[in-house]
Amino acid sequence: MEHGKPAALEHDNDGSTIIRYNIEPEMGVKEGESEETQIGWMCHEVRIWDKPTKASIKKAVIRDVIDESAEFALVNAYNSHALGIEINPDAVDEYKEYLQFRADVDALAVEILDEV
């Protein structure tokens, strides 16, 4: 708390960059007090070694949430349904959620780079 809200993009001394996203206040009751107040910050962090670009940030955040195997399975389930190979109506909804997630990550990457 004494240093304020953490930066979304922070270059580390080892040449890597820490990407922070979903930065939100952490609420709690301090010892000896009865009211809930902000006691710190919560966020997800990922580290990248590449130059922070929209593409490298997107890749890091997406991989932090969904691994390649799960991503391929989701896309393949949608394609199988769309081509009539394996009917799975849930695959369409899951794929729509996935596409929305990618769009949200795209906007997040732009937001992070705008803070620099």
Buried (B, 14 or more C-beta within 10 A) or exposed (E): EEEEEBBBBBEEEEEBBBBBBEBEEEEEEEEEEEEEEEEEBEBEBBEBEEEBEBEBBBBBBBEBEBEEEEBEBBBEBBEBBEEEEEEBEEBEEBBEEBEEBBEEBBEBBEEBBEEE
